């Protein structure tokens, strides 16, 4: 068996085309979706991500504003900037690029963004809504992964899904989304014993641990759907995932590449959330006029 590659770039392109049409309709109503991105410091990877997000916004018609703040920016100064954006009617989504300098509390920053502009889906209100199945913003990477799995045409319901990683950004919301799709879900992490025994039971395997090449052929069941979330840069500059691609592609039914897999879908779901935030703002304004 040779795996079918899930092309994140192509799937993202199709979703972005649909978003373009939604944005045109919003602009016709006098509203241009607006995204504010704040970056503190000059971490090279963060700078690259922020520029990619700004470019993606421009390509589909979302207004974007980047706020570059110095490494020495205080927590109070950052929270003031966020509160200013909370009050700005032209900004529908706010994203603070992580990681932050150690003197700034990540949780304080997340809590300060109002839930209706939390297009990352990290605010406790949106996290709680995800847990209980209520409507709210879904974290972009897990949301994109669900779209990728669905694109295979395989049914998620009834499958055994194994998620490696328990972060608030990917692992935990990923497990919750899979539960919402009626999968049976197991979460593995750094203290899991006999990892391969568990992962070999997976019909769907999502690897999000940030460990280059940790998952190989011996961890994967024949015919599994394998989603590689990891993005790791080798000393020579090459990007690799958490999955040993060349080994696993000979055993899995479907597999995501790195790069070109989950990454483009993460940015696309950020755009999707921003458009949804703008639509909700339009609906809220219309209800106030009634």
Steps between C-alpha positions, in 0.01 A plus 500: 500500500615853423316778678288759324649837589253749651590823320450778753588768248230394254234460767592840644477657153146369454384624840659841443314533169171450685608756761574753225137480391377547858729802542361659182150466644611658828670789321177557307338551842767754591714272718857390424615220731794626705775304674755649740819305566732594786858374516726573797870470424664368185498122524587393142236227479233734639593773252467248215159383622370855543608600149334187358176586679507859373560380143212251524268776624596728214442229241137443595396853596532505880636825644798421723702717735825380656619650828874447548589544868848496652630208705507735801128579472339463842198281564296811586591662167403188307168466683424867428560439129266202509230700680528776238442237230210352696330840466586548131192424286712451186688210660303175521782265597801540730797266498804528726785298353646244738742443662519815711804626694525331842402814695152505339226262614360310203178427689451867592532591133254230389251604770513867393389439140119514496355159406320636192838612356696195617558351155771269640231332712718503814284710736349297788152590377566354155685202651198435720260528208708248308486259792119515534432508127376861487574736211827688540838548338691174454883499518629522145732199479254240638220648289715473189591141584134400522450650153800301372372173640154567355658572161606134476136393486557267795244504782633615837209364703582169665872521424769474768695826494829540686638849566865534602536825691291673766557871439219753533570612143481165319479182706208568734274680249587238236381222730180692574425559132552132423260414781249739348534303177419181698847345496633303796798706615824417682751771596869410529779721634857503630418266790302246300644151537538266202397768248507277193258252658240779518573676171481174304134479604421835335284534192584872518836610644565871567861572598556835670790460742773710337753216490658455156457151358364349821234296315610232257363196322493299823249742655240495221221258414458386140252731328496774766442871438812677632506876562844651570472833683870533581716764333866457598798665337809281457851650543538520121177702480267228371148479650386161627199376690452280805438205265769321299321565172680254271439210739140575588385571142552130423255396772240775545198550275518880526786722618569872525837637382725754673503765369179536298269311731351638821675839481300653212177379659584666834531840334186435293290425809628823655363681195177301535462603866564866411227493237264332747578772756417769244172328412407480867576872540267578208225285652545662841479850351186405305336363816573826684322695225186287528 
